[in-house]
Amino acid sequence: MSDAAVFASQFVNIVGKEATVNMCVGDGNGAFVVAELCEALVRGDLVEEKATVKEWFGAKVVQEIEAGQAKGKRVLLEKIALL
């Protein structure tokens, strides 16, 4: 497993849903970080973690991201869609 995949897995398990989602909604400044997290989960083929993060970013949260002003939200939405 690559270093990115290990980091992504640990991020999901340690940081958790609330903090991760909060990084992305409104004026959240973590959109690029979470986009790279999603990318690492996909590249690392981390099935369980991908499913977890996909669940975190359901339709309601995606709408909040779309309505927000976070820089990188388009990139984030593309990466979420890959999950």
ChimeraX commands (.cxc) that place a marker at each C-alpha (Angstrom):
marker #1 position 0.00,0.00,0.00 radius 0.5
marker #1 position 1.33,3.43,-0.92 radius 0.5
marker #1 position 2.08,6.12,1.63 radius 0.5
marker #1 position -0.85,8.17,0.29 radius 0.5
marker #1 position -3.23,5.25,0.77 radius 0.5
marker #1 position -1.99,4.65,4.32 radius 0.5
marker #1 position -2.39,8.35,5.12 radius 0.5
marker #1 position -5.88,8.42,3.58 radius 0.5
marker #1 position -6.99,5.40,5.57 radius 0.5
marker #1 position -5.68,6.88,8.81 radius 0.5
marker #1 position -7.22,10.27,8.02 radius 0.5
marker #1 position -10.67,8.71,7.60 radius 0.5
marker #1 position -10.39,6.72,10.80 radius 0.5
marker #1 position -8.85,9.44,12.99 radius 0.5
marker #1 position -10.30,12.73,11.72 radius 0.5
marker #1 position -13.80,11.36,11.12 radius 0.5
marker #1 position -16.94,12.59,9.45 radius 0.5
marker #1 position -17.76,15.84,11.23 radius 0.5
marker #1 position -14.35,17.49,10.87 radius 0.5
marker #1 position -13.91,16.27,7.29 radius 0.5
marker #1 position -17.31,17.51,6.12 radius 0.5
marker #1 position -16.84,20.83,7.95 radius 0.5
marker #1 position -13.63,21.35,5.99 radius 0.5
marker #1 position -15.69,21.43,2.79 radius 0.5
marker #1 position -18.94,23.30,3.42 radius 0.5
marker #1 position -19.55,27.04,3.52 radius 0.5
marker #1 position -16.25,28.86,3.24 radius 0.5
marker #1 position -14.36,25.71,4.18 radius 0.5
marker #1 position -10.70,25.92,3.33 radius 0.5
marker #1 position -10.18,22.18,3.20 radius 0.5
marker #1 position -11.78,21.35,-0.14 radius 0.5
marker #1 position -8.46,20.64,-1.85 radius 0.5
marker #1 position -7.28,18.50,1.07 radius 0.5
marker #1 position -10.44,16.39,1.01 radius 0.5
marker #1 position -10.30,16.18,-2.79 radius 0.5
marker #1 position -6.81,14.68,-2.49 radius 0.5
marker #1 position -8.07,12.36,0.24 radius 0.5
marker #1 position -10.73,11.07,-2.16 radius 0.5
marker #1 position -8.14,10.67,-4.91 radius 0.5
marker #1 position -5.85,8.69,-2.59 radius 0.5
marker #1 position -8.74,6.44,-1.56 radius 0.5
marker #1 position -9.55,5.72,-5.20 radius 0.5
marker #1 position -5.93,5.14,-6.24 radius 0.5
marker #1 position -5.26,2.99,-3.20 radius 0.5
marker #1 position -8.40,0.94,-3.87 radius 0.5
marker #1 position -9.46,1.31,-0.23 radius 0.5
marker #1 position -12.95,-0.13,-0.59 radius 0.5
marker #1 position -14.12,0.26,3.01 radius 0.5
marker #1 position -12.82,3.80,3.42 radius 0.5
marker #1 position -14.20,4.85,0.02 radius 0.5
marker #1 position -17.65,3.63,1.04 radius 0.5
marker #1 position -17.39,5.47,4.36 radius 0.5
marker #1 position -16.40,8.78,2.78 radius 0.5
marker #1 position -19.01,8.41,0.04 radius 0.5
marker #1 position -21.62,8.01,2.78 radius 0.5
marker #1 position -20.36,11.18,4.48 radius 0.5
marker #1 position -20.85,13.16,1.28 radius 0.5
marker #1 position -24.47,12.35,0.49 radius 0.5
marker #1 position -26.77,14.50,-1.63 radius 0.5
marker #1 position -27.45,17.02,1.16 radius 0.5
marker #1 position -23.76,17.64,1.85 radius 0.5
marker #1 position -22.99,17.89,-1.89 radius 0.5
marker #1 position -25.69,20.57,-2.18 radius 0.5
marker #1 position -24.10,22.46,0.72 radius 0.5
marker #1 position -20.72,22.29,-1.00 radius 0.5
marker #1 position -22.21,23.52,-4.29 radius 0.5
marker #1 position -23.88,26.44,-2.49 radius 0.5
marker #1 position -20.75,27.34,-0.53 radius 0.5
marker #1 position -17.83,29.57,-1.37 radius 0.5
marker #1 position -15.00,27.11,-0.68 radius 0.5
marker #1 position -12.06,27.39,-3.05 radius 0.5
marker #1 position -11.60,24.10,-4.87 radius 0.5
marker #1 position -15.21,23.00,-4.52 radius 0.5
marker #1 position -15.43,21.95,-8.19 radius 0.5
marker #1 position -12.36,19.75,-7.85 radius 0.5
marker #1 position -13.78,18.30,-4.65 radius 0.5
marker #1 position -17.13,17.51,-6.26 radius 0.5
marker #1 position -15.35,15.74,-9.14 radius 0.5
marker #1 position -13.34,13.61,-6.70 radius 0.5
marker #1 position -16.39,12.77,-4.60 radius 0.5
marker #1 position -18.10,11.56,-7.76 radius 0.5
marker #1 position -15.22,9.08,-8.31 radius 0.5
marker #1 position -15.94,7.37,-5.01 radius 0.5
marker link #1:1,2 radius 0.2
marker link #1:2,3 radius 0.2
marker link #1:3,4 radius 0.2
marker link #1:4,5 radius 0.2
marker link #1:5,6 radius 0.2
marker link #1:6,7 radius 0.2
marker link #1:7,8 radius 0.2
marker link #1:8,9 radius 0.2
marker link #1:9,10 radius 0.2
marker link #1:10,11 radius 0.2
marker link #1:11,12 radius 0.2
marker link #1:12,13 radius 0.2
marker link #1:13,14 radius 0.2
marker link #1:14,15 radius 0.2
marker link #1:15,16 radius 0.2
marker link #1:16,17 radius 0.2
marker link #1:17,18 radius 0.2
marker link #1:18,19 radius 0.2
marker link #1:19,20 radius 0.2
marker link #1:20,21 radius 0.2
marker link #1:21,22 radius 0.2
marker link #1:22,23 radius 0.2
marker link #1:23,24 radius 0.2
marker link #1:24,25 radius 0.2
marker link #1:25,26 radius 0.2
marker link #1:26,27 radius 0.2
marker link #1:27,28 radius 0.2
marker link #1:28,29 radius 0.2
marker link #1:29,30 radius 0.2
marker link #1:30,31 radius 0.2
marker link #1:31,32 radius 0.2
marker link #1:32,33 radius 0.2
marker link #1:33,34 radius 0.2
marker link #1:34,35 radius 0.2
marker link #1:35,36 radius 0.2
marker link #1:36,37 radius 0.2
marker link #1:37,38 radius 0.2
marker link #1:38,39 radius 0.2
marker link #1:39,40 radius 0.2
marker link #1:40,41 radius 0.2
marker link #1:41,42 radius 0.2
marker link #1:42,43 radius 0.2
marker link #1:43,44 radius 0.2
marker link #1:44,45 radius 0.2
marker link #1:45,46 radius 0.2
marker link #1:46,47 radius 0.2
marker link #1:47,48 radius 0.2
marker link #1:48,49 radius 0.2
marker link #1:49,50 radius 0.2
marker link #1:50,51 radius 0.2
marker link #1:51,52 radius 0.2
marker link #1:52,53 radius 0.2
marker link #1:53,54 radius 0.2
marker link #1:54,55 radius 0.2
marker link #1:55,56 radius 0.2
marker link #1:56,57 radius 0.2
marker link #1:57,58 radius 0.2
marker link #1:58,59 radius 0.2
marker link #1:59,60 radius 0.2
marker link #1:60,61 radius 0.2
marker link #1:61,62 radius 0.2
marker link #1:62,63 radius 0.2
marker link #1:63,64 radius 0.2
marker link #1:64,65 radius 0.2
marker link #1:65,66 radius 0.2
marker link #1:66,67 radius 0.2
marker link #1:67,68 radius 0.2
marker link #1:68,69 radius 0.2
marker link #1:69,70 radius 0.2
marker link #1:70,71 radius 0.2
marker link #1:71,72 radius 0.2
marker link #1:72,73 radius 0.2
marker link #1:73,74 radius 0.2
marker link #1:74,75 radius 0.2
marker link #1:75,76 radius 0.2
marker link #1:76,77 radius 0.2
marker link #1:77,78 radius 0.2
marker link #1:78,79 radius 0.2
marker link #1:79,80 radius 0.2
marker link #1:80,81 radius 0.2
marker link #1:81,82 radius 0.2
marker link #1:82,83 radius 0.2
view
